[in-house]
Amino acid sequence: MVELDLRFAEGAVSESEWRQLQPFVSDIHRRLHAGDVPGADFLGWLHLPSETLRDGIEPLLTAATAIQEQADALVVVGIGGSYLGARAALEWCLPEYFNQLPRAVRGGPEVYFAGNHLSAPALADLLRVLAGKRVCINVISKSGTTTEPAVAFRVLRAWLEEQVGPEEARRRIYVTTDRVRGALRRFAEAEGLKTFVIPDDVGGRYSVLTPVGLLPLAAAGVPVAELLEGARAAEEALATDRLDDNPAYRYAAVRNALHRKGKALEVLAFYEPALRSFAEWWKQLFGESEGKDHKGLFPASVAYTTDLHSLGQFIQEGARNLFETVITLDHPGESVSLPAVAGVEDGLAYLAGRDLSWINDQARIATQLAHADGGVPNLRIRVADRSARSLGELFYFFELACAVSGLLLGVNPFDQPGVEAYKTNMFALLGKPGYESAQAALRARLEEGVR
Ligand SMILES: O=P(O)(O)OC[C@H]1O[C@](O)(CO)[C@@H](O)[C@@H]1O
């Protein structure tokens, strides 16, 4: 099970500081499980792993097998919570460079992501990569109205229809969306497409263990039952309100104590490139959940040891308004040992025979020591390995910690009203019907100089 190590944070936050939060955590725990918290309509994630395993995932596995048979490449179209979890799990569970590996090693089709930006060159490049391949599309949007995936889907669908004709295209498009609402639902029904439902009571950033994540992951060859089993084990293990027994609550309490002492940023650090997209998932989870009412810790991330040669300077000696949370794997995976090479003066003879993962871990310990000495409290979250099961545990660990963290902060962790501001401006500038007066007002502001 996921463990929290506070050794490198003890100088910055004492045990009594986070223990004092026990009554507040207990109260939140009770209200969370009673459905008596702000945003209570979005608590479906709390028992999602056990309920999904109880109900079974046969239809999803059948669709995943069909995609594996139909496709050389699967394009997953979505953004935010309809994108990041699947990408995080794919990179965590599959080998690095999985799209370049032979299909037998990978287990499923190549996987590409689209609809997570508005870049024309990037989309054009994707179409070039897809040329000549048998392609399936899984378009994912809970609201069914998000601009980025809607735009990319329109382009990709037209492209697919050109390649295989409208009828075959319909067999190759899988839609994951809300049960009843939204343009995507209407479109899917009108076209008779295969659809999967995102439950009403699970918000986008909490949706990785719904078909949002499970369908593309199963199609890609990730053992999704193991992923769910890990999350279910965490659901069970983290069902206690006691800080001593619940590392997710301890993590929430410690970060809250650090925030109260003036820390404004939390930097998630990791030492395996396979965790890069996991950090992106984590940033959306905490950023959208906590950053509101002019409050919250800003969630950032660093990829070590890469970023020790760029952001490392800032973290060691820059503004002291941050703390780090380091994710480590007890068993990182395959070994690569440094060969003993006679007659080569590269200064590495003392490391001959050492495993690269051991060297990486010494870098991690050295960095935790240096950063803690430099005034950056370091929390460590220990995960067993890169298995789907361990990842399931970690997804649930952070989902729960984030909910409690937001509630400790006094915000509704399950809404995201702030994401609408740019959308309103963008729709006005794009000339969306209904936004005419907003457009006139914005154009006038832009001409006069922005105030
Ligand atoms: O699944 P949808 O509705 O396309 O939303 C995608 C993402 O966009 C947001 O609503 C922000 O605009 C996120 O909360 C969400 O995960």
The ligand as an ORCA input file, in Angstrom:
! r2SCAN-3c Opt
* xyz 0 1
  O     -15.079     16.015    -20.384
  P     -15.322     17.401    -20.785
  O     -16.700     17.870    -20.465
  O     -14.971     17.644    -22.239
  O     -14.364     18.337    -19.925
  C     -12.983     18.267    -20.007
  C     -12.328     19.091    -18.946
  O     -12.724     20.438    -19.079
  C     -12.975     21.019    -17.806
  O     -14.348     21.096    -17.611
  C     -12.399     22.391    -17.713
  O     -12.902     23.169    -18.754
  C     -12.385     20.021    -16.831
  O     -12.909     20.123    -15.554
  C     -12.690     18.735    -17.529
  O     -11.947     17.666    -17.032
*
